[in-house]
Amino acid sequence: MAGSITPYQTAHGKRYRVRYRKPDKTQTDKRGFKTKKEAELFLASVTVAKAVGDYIDPALARITVAQLSTRWLEGKKPPALKPSAYEPLEISWRLHVEPQWGDREIASIVPSEVQAWVTTLAGRRSPSTVLRALGVLAGILDMAVKDRRIPRNPARGLDNLPRKGKRKTGRAYLTHDQVHRLAAESAHPTLVLTLAYTGLRWGEATALRVRHVNLLRRRLHIEENAVQVNNTIHVGTPKTHEIRTVPFPAFLSPHLEALCAGRSPDSLLFGDGKVYLRPTGSGTGWFEGAVARVRDVDPDFPRITPHDLRHTAASLAVQAGAHVKAIQRMLGHASAAMTLDTYADLFDDDLDAVAGKLDEAARAESVGKMWASAIDG
């Protein structure tokens, strides 16, 4: 074996030191083995690890989680992630991960204490918060594994993780009449109608420019998204990074044409053409005001946000008989499965319809066989 084992005396008795060369030919040692057998086994494991290319230098594992976090977070900053996705990671690191793990050397962390941390955190925080914090720690340690600082990630493969409960929809789906009443009371009626009949996200709609409107084909070209993070508007690609084309109903054409008239192709479609419309204020914005005025006349009108108009668009499309793949493309979901999961409640009637059609088909076929039997008889 390429190395040596020597004994030495301590206050607690004889101990053994292993000296060996690392792959870069520099010499190092590890001490503290209570028996020669333990020292021999360690030296053998080092020899094999070097031979097969699995050697990990213990010195590289003395770095702290906080030291690695800087590099990890830097790699997550926009454009790697959208600002709205990066901010929760940075907050989670600062509030939950750094206080517990920032000063710890990565080599000292074991799965059992990560599990204990998760369990404790789950006792006072929501499953989403806990899982995000664990994801931040695990991501930092994943980078350490890839850099060959540690052999495995102690934050992966844990048991008893908190589970996110199924989201209760509690959604308000407006009817056609309710949508038009809301638009009539709004400072931006065409924006309300566009949100409710195309399913665009707020940021996608407010990022639309005149050149994105195809009045001939009745299409909106979605290639930008304006999202407010910490009171700053960040403009980037749509949420799924995929540019898409969304149809709009014919009745919207004159409204959109009026907004386009007299504006340059690069002018914003909604608002003054220069400044992005911001999400409405808490209880004081133009949208909330419009909802309040409709509710003054109709107390049963639901309290909604602009995002509820996206849900309304999905509902109206389902009622119109649109295929789930068409709805997926309209909404910009990553898959039809995501659309079905998100709007499972809208498809309950479809299940009833399927059962009804199967019943009709079975009855028709059985009646036909009965008539055929009667004729043959």
C-alpha positions in Angstrom: 0.0 0.0 0.0 1.2 3.5 -0.8 1.4 4.9 2.7 2.6 4.2 6.2 1.2 3.6 9.6 2.9 4.7 12.8 1.9 4.6 16.4 2.1 7.5 18.8 1.2 8.1 22.5 -1.6 10.3 23.8 -3.0 11.0 27.2 -5.7 8.4 26.4 -3.2 5.8 25.2 -1.7 4.5 22.0 -3.1 5.9 18.7 -2.1 5.4 15.1 -1.3 7.8 12.3 -1.7 7.1 8.6 0.5 9.0 6.1 -0.2 8.8 2.4 0.1 10.8 -0.8 -2.9 12.4 -2.4 -3.4 12.1 -6.2 -1.6 15.5 -6.7 1.5 13.8 -5.0 1.4 16.0 -1.9 1.6 14.2 1.4 -1.0 14.3 4.1 -2.0 12.3 7.1 -4.9 11.3 9.3 -4.5 10.5 12.9 -6.6 9.3 15.9 -7.1 5.6 15.0 -7.5 3.5 18.1 -6.3 0.3 16.6 -3.8 -0.6 13.9 -6.6 -2.5 12.1 -8.7 0.6 11.8 -5.6 2.5 10.4 -5.0 -0.3 7.9 -8.6 -0.3 6.7 -8.5 3.4 6.2 -5.3 3.3 4.2 -6.7 0.5 2.1 -9.8 2.5 1.3 -7.7 5.5 0.3 -5.5 3.3 -1.9 -8.6 1.9 -3.7 -10.3 5.3 -4.0 -7.2 6.8 -5.7 -6.9 3.8 -8.0 -10.5 4.1 -9.3 -10.6 7.9 -9.3 -13.0 8.3 -6.3 -10.6 9.9 -3.9 -12.0 13.0 -2.1 -9.5 15.3 -0.4 -10.7 15.8 3.3 -9.2 19.3 3.2 -11.8 20.4 0.6 -14.6 19.4 3.0 -13.5 21.9 5.7 -15.3 24.7 3.9 -18.5 26.0 5.5 -22.0 25.9 4.1 -22.0 29.8 4.2 -18.8 29.9 2.1 -20.4 27.6 -0.5 -23.8 29.3 -0.4 -22.3 32.5 -2.0 -21.3 30.6 -5.1 -24.6 28.6 -5.2 -26.8 31.6 -4.9 -24.7 33.5 -7.5 -25.4 30.6 -9.9 -29.2 31.0 -9.3 -29.4 34.7 -10.0 -31.2 36.0 -13.1 -31.0 35.1 -15.9 -30.5 31.6 -14.5 -33.8 32.0 -12.6 -36.4 34.6 -12.9 -36.4 37.3 -10.2 -39.6 36.0 -8.8 -38.1 32.5 -8.5 -34.7 33.6 -7.1 -36.1 35.9 -4.3 -37.8 33.1 -2.3 -34.5 31.1 -2.4 -32.5 34.0 -1.1 -35.0 34.7 1.7 -35.1 31.0 2.6 -31.3 30.9 2.9 -31.2 34.0 5.0 -34.1 33.2 7.4 -33.9 29.4 7.8 -30.8 27.8 6.4 -28.0 30.2 7.3 -28.8 30.5 11.0 -28.7 26.7 11.4 -26.0 25.6 9.0 -24.0 28.7 7.9 -21.0 28.1 10.2 -20.9 24.3 9.8 -18.2 22.6 7.8 -19.9 20.5 5.2 -17.9 17.3 6.3 -19.5 17.6 9.7 -23.1 17.4 8.6 -24.9 14.0 9.0 -28.4 13.0 7.8 -29.8 12.5 11.3 -29.3 16.1 12.3 -30.7 17.4 9.0 -33.8 15.2 9.6 -34.1 16.6 13.2 -33.8 20.2 11.8 -36.6 19.5 9.2 -38.8 18.0 11.9 -38.3 21.0 14.2 -38.9 23.5 11.4 -42.0 21.6 10.3 -43.5 22.2 13.8 -43.6 25.9 13.2 -43.6 26.5 9.5 -45.7 25.4 6.5 -44.7 22.4 4.4 -43.8 24.7 1.5 -41.5 26.8 3.6 -39.8 23.7 5.1 -39.3 22.0 1.7 -37.9 25.1 0.2 -35.4 25.5 3.0 -34.4 21.9 2.7 -34.1 22.3 -1.0 -31.7 25.3 -0.5 -29.5 23.3 1.8 -29.6 20.2 -0.4 -28.8 22.3 -3.5 -25.7 23.8 -1.8 -24.5 20.3 -0.8 -25.3 18.9 -4.2 -22.7 21.4 -5.5 -20.3 20.2 -2.9 -20.7 16.6 -4.1 -20.2 17.6 -7.8 -17.0 19.5 -6.7 -15.8 16.3 -5.0 -15.7 17.9 -1.6 -18.0 15.2 0.0 -18.9 11.7 -1.2 -22.6 12.0 -0.7 -25.3 14.6 0.2 -26.6 14.2 3.8 -29.7 16.3 3.0 -31.0 13.9 0.3 -33.0 10.7 0.9 -34.5 11.9 4.2 -37.6 10.2 5.7 -40.7 11.8 7.1 -40.7 15.0 5.0 -43.7 17.3 5.4 -46.3 16.9 2.6 -48.0 19.7 0.9 -51.7 19.4 1.2 -53.9 19.4 -1.8 -54.7 22.9 -2.7 -58.3 23.8 -2.0 -59.4 25.6 -5.1 -61.9 28.0 -3.6 -61.8 29.7 -7.0 -64.4 32.0 -8.3 -65.2 31.4 -11.9 -67.1 34.3 -13.5 -69.9 33.9 -16.0 -69.8 35.7 -19.3 -72.3 38.3 -17.9 -70.2 38.8 -14.8 -67.1 39.4 -16.9 -68.7 42.1 -19.0 -70.3 43.8 -15.9 -66.8 43.9 -14.3 -65.3 45.3 -17.5 -67.9 48.0 -17.7 -67.0 49.2 -14.3 -63.2 49.1 -14.9 -60.7 51.8 -15.7 -59.2 49.3 -18.1 -62.1 47.4 -19.6 -60.2 45.8 -22.5 -57.6 44.5 -20.1 -60.3 42.8 -18.0 -61.8 41.2 -21.1 -58.4 40.1 -22.4 -57.5 38.5 -19.2 -60.9 36.7 -18.9 -61.0 35.4 -22.5 -57.4 34.5 -23.2 -56.1 33.3 -19.8 -53.0 35.4 -19.9 -51.1 36.0 -16.7 -51.1 39.6 -15.4 -47.4 40.1 -16.4 -48.0 38.6 -19.9 -50.9 40.9 -20.5 -49.3 44.1 -19.2 -46.1 43.3 -21.3 -48.0 43.1 -24.5 -47.0 45.6 -27.2 -48.9 46.8 -30.3 -46.7 44.6 -32.5 -47.8 41.5 -30.5 -51.4 41.9 -31.7 -52.4 40.3 -35.0 -55.9 41.6 -35.7 -56.2 39.7 -39.0 -55.7 36.3 -37.4 -57.0 37.3 -34.0 -53.9 36.2 -32.2 -51.8 37.6 -29.4 -48.1 36.8 -29.5 -46.8 36.2 -26.0 -43.0 36.7 -25.7 -42.5 38.9 -22.7 -43.6 38.9 -19.0 -43.5 41.9 -16.7 -43.3 40.8 -13.1 -43.1 43.0 -10.0 -40.5 41.9 -7.4 -39.8 44.2 -4.5 -41.6 47.1 -6.2 -39.4 46.8 -9.3 -40.8 45.6 -12.6 -38.6 42.9 -14.2 -39.2 42.1 -17.8 -38.3 38.6 -19.1 -39.6 35.6 -21.0 -43.0 34.0 -20.1 -43.1 31.8 -17.0 -42.4 28.6 -18.9 -39.8 30.4 -21.1 -41.9 29.4 -24.1 -43.1 32.0 -26.6 -46.7 31.1 -27.6 -49.6 32.4 -29.6 -53.0 32.8 -28.0 -56.3 33.4 -29.9 -58.8 36.0 -28.8 -62.6 36.0 -29.6 -63.8 38.2 -32.5 -65.8 40.6 -30.2 -62.4 41.7 -28.7 -61.0 42.8 -32.1 -62.5 46.4 -32.2 -61.4 46.9 -28.6 -57.9 45.9 -29.2 -57.8 47.8 -32.5 -58.8 50.9 -30.7 -55.9 50.5 -28.3 -53.4 50.0 -31.2 -54.6 52.9 -33.2 -52.1 55.8 -33.4 -49.4 53.9 -31.4 -46.0 52.7 -32.6 -45.4 49.0 -32.8 -43.2 49.0 -29.7 -45.7 50.9 -27.5 -47.3 49.0 -24.6 -50.8 47.9 -25.4 -52.3 48.7 -22.0 -51.9 51.9 -20.0 -50.3 55.0 -21.4 -48.1 52.9 -23.8 -44.9 53.8 -21.9 -45.2 52.6 -18.3 -46.1 49.0 -17.3 -49.3 48.7 -15.4 -48.6 47.5 -11.9 -50.6 45.0 -9.9 -53.4 46.7 -8.2 -53.0 47.9 -4.6 -54.5 46.0 -1.6 -58.1 47.1 -1.6 -57.4 50.5 -3.2 -56.6 49.8 -6.9 -58.7 50.3 -9.9 -59.5 46.6 -10.1 -60.7 46.3 -6.5 -62.7 49.5 -7.1 -64.5 47.9 -10.0 -65.2 44.7 -8.1 -66.6 46.8 -5.2 -68.9 48.7 -7.6 -70.3 45.5 -9.1 -70.8 44.1 -5.6 -72.8 47.2 -4.6 -75.3 46.1 -7.2 -74.9 42.4 -6.9 -73.8 41.2 -3.4 -73.3 37.7 -4.7 -70.5 38.8 -7.1 -67.4 37.2 -5.7 -64.4 39.1 -4.4 -61.7 38.3 -7.0 -58.2 39.3 -8.0 -56.9 39.8 -11.6 -55.5 36.3 -11.5 -59.0 34.9 -11.0 -59.7 36.0 -14.5 -57.2 33.5 -15.7 -59.1 30.8 -13.9 -62.3 32.2 -15.5 -60.8 31.9 -18.9 -60.1 28.2 -18.3 -63.7 27.7 -17.0 -65.2 29.5 -20.0 -63.0 27.5 -22.4 -64.1 24.2 -20.8 -67.7 25.2 -21.0 -67.2 26.0 -24.7 -66.0 22.4 -25.3 -62.3 23.2 -25.8 -60.0 20.2 -25.7 -57.6 20.1 -22.7 -54.6 20.4 -25.1 -56.0 23.6 -26.5 -56.5 24.9 -23.0 -53.0 23.9 -22.1 -51.5 25.9 -25.0 -53.7 28.9 -24.3 -52.7 29.0 -20.6 -49.0 28.3 -21.3 -48.9 25.2 -19.0 -45.9 22.9 -19.3 -48.2 19.9 -20.0 -51.8 18.8 -20.3 -51.4 16.9 -17.1 -50.7 20.2 -15.3 -53.8 21.7 -16.8 -55.9 18.7 -15.6 -54.4 18.8 -12.2 -54.9 22.5 -11.8 -58.5 22.5 -13.0 -59.7 19.0 -12.1 -62.8 20.6 -10.7 -63.8 21.9 -14.1 -63.7 18.5 -15.6 -66.1 16.8 -13.2 -69.0 17.4 -15.5 -67.0 15.8 -18.3 -66.8 12.6 -16.3 -70.5 12.6 -15.9 -70.9 13.2 -19.6 -68.6 10.3 -20.4 -70.7 8.0 -18.1 -73.8 9.2 -19.8 -72.5 8.5 -23.3 -71.3 5.1 -22.3 -74.7 4.3 -20.9 -76.4 5.5 -24.1 -74.0 3.4 -26.3 -74.5 0.3 -24.2 -78.3 0.7 -24.3 -78.4 1.3 -28.0 -76.2 -1.8 -28.7 -78.2 -4.0 -26.4 -81.5 -2.9 -28.0 -80.1 -3.6 -31.4 -79.1 -7.1 -30.4 -82.6 -7.6 -29.0 -84.2 -6.6 -32.3 -81.8 -8.8 -34.2 -82.7 -11.8 -32.0 -86.4 -11.1 -32.5 -86.0 -11.1 -36.3 -83.9 -14.2 -36.3 -86.5 -15.9 -34.1 
